[in-house]
Amino acid sequence: MRNGTKRLALSVTAVLAAALTVGVVAASAHGPGGGRGLGGGAGVSSLVTQAATQLGVTRANLVSAIQQSAATRVSQAVADGDLTSAQGDDLTTAAQDDLSAAYRLSETATVASNLGITTSALNTGFAAARKAVAEAAIDAALAAGRITSDEATAAKAKLDARTFPGYKNGLGGGLGLHPGRGMGLHLGGGANQGLGPGHGLRHGGRP
């Protein structure tokens, strides 16, 4: 084991519990790759769908790149002795069954490599996707009558002024658009991530 054990963002137990009790159960209800569970709701799925459009790739190829990245990271953790073989198998299965689990375990550099693009391009695509998802939420709220046209305009102005994170930095940390009727969009942020003893990976893993 390396000295990074004290700098864990998530313990193995926490990751496994989230992935296996929430992610896999939700995935079984919504189909493989449903992007639910792990606190993300349908957020990861929507983000990946929009990001595929922004990147000019198919959604299936992007999902595959994310799942492969997650599997690579888990395999390396097992090889380093940070996870047991059984823990690695459980995490790999969870990543295949639940897109949210795969996203959280994946790393920016390997996802980009799997797609044959640069990390800069991947980050740019996901940043644009986050904004597009937020804009769609505003439009949906307007169409449903939950906000007024003026409120929608003000909310989109806040989007235009915001710098969105790229591939990582999470889905749940604070766009915080509240134009007056409970509209809380949270499409950027920084939930800490990690694999297990020895990895000490924070803020979504390696860049």
Buried (B, 14 or more C-beta within 10 A) or exposed (E): EEEBEEEBBBEBEEBBEBBBEBBBBBBEEBEEBBBBBBBBBBBBBBBBBBBBBBBEBEBEBBBBBBBBBBBBBBBBBBEBEBBEEEBBEBBBBBBBBBBBBBBBBBBBBBBBBBBEBEBEBBBBBBBBBBBBBBBEBBEEBBEEEBBBEEBBEBBBEBBEEBEBBBBBBBBBBEBBBEBEEEBEBBBBBBBEBBBBBBBBBBBBBEE
